Amino acid sequence: MNRIEEGIIWLCEQSERRARETEVIRERSKDLARQAEEILLMGRQRRGRSAARRESVSPERKARTPRTPLPQPDTLSYEVGQRVVASVDLSVRGVKVVPCGTLGTIQGPSDDVNLPAGLNVLWDQRLDSSKRRINTAAEDIIPC
């Protein structure tokens, strides 16, 4: 057998190996698609059952369980120099500058007339690398 014949045989073997690998990948993809469909179906069924449970609650029971509003944070409960954590992503003009979980220090009350119940916070890290303070609503921060 000469080199050309050996090369042709090698190419055929490689082609057959790749075809087998491709078939295995196709089968795995089909299995994963089936599993994903089953998971979605189970989630839809659960949502349907929980919706049915919510609808089955009697009006008397709904009347017995009053909804009490959660206490809103007050700017007076914070002190200058107190350390806080952002409880939500904070944005300036629609651009996220402080991610949730970032530490900051209260500098004083908000100087923004549109946010009278806010606090002026200097954040340890900002995504825009700025060192400027942000007027932050009291409900968007958690004391450390």
C-alpha positions, -999 to +999 in steps of 0.1 A: +000+000+000+014+034-009+012+067+009-018+079-011-039+048-003-029+051+034-039+088+034-073+079+018-079+052+044-069+076+072-093+103+059-122+077+056-116+066+092-115+102+104-147+109+085-165+079+101-152+089+136-165+124+131-199+111+119-202+089+150-193+119+172-218+141+155-245+114+159-237+112+197-239+150+200-273+150+182-286+123+205-274+142+236-290+174+222-323+156+217-321+142+253-314+177+267-342+192+247-366+165+260-354+171+296-359+209+292-394+204+279-403+181+308-389+207+333-409+235+316-440+214+317-436+205+354-431+243+361-463+251+343-482+224+361-469+237+395-479+272+386-514+260+376-518+241+409-507+271+430-530+294+410-558+270+417-549+270+454-549+308+455-583+308+439-597+283+463-590+305+494-624+314+508-633+351+511-636+347+549-600+335+552-589+364+530-607+387+553-590+371+584-555+377+571-551+414+569-521+428+549-500+449+571-476+472+553-439+467+560-423+495+580-405+520+557-370+530+565-366+565+580-337+588+572-337+598+609-326+562+619-293+567+601-263+587+614-235+605+595-205+581+591-227+550+594-218+521+571-246+508+548-250+483+520-269+489+487-300+467+487-306+473+450-286+483+419-283+521+419-284+541+387-276+576+377-294+589+346-303+553+337-267+540+340-260+514+367-232+528+388-235+510+422-243+472+422-264+456+449-243+446+479-218+475+476-207+491+509-209+528+515-208+555+541-235+580+549-223+616+544-255+633+555-291+640+543-299+642+506-293+676+490-317+667+462-350+686+463-366+656+444-355+632+471-362+649+504-363+616+524-330+605+510-294+602+522-262+613+507-239+582+505-203+579+494-199+544+480-167+524+484-167+513+447-186+525+417-188+509+383-179+542+367-148+546+390-161+580+402-156+592+438-188+613+438-215+608+463-250+596+454-283+608+468-299+575+478-334+567+489-335+553+525-353+521+513-325+514+489-299+509+516-295+485+546-275+494+577-244+473+585 
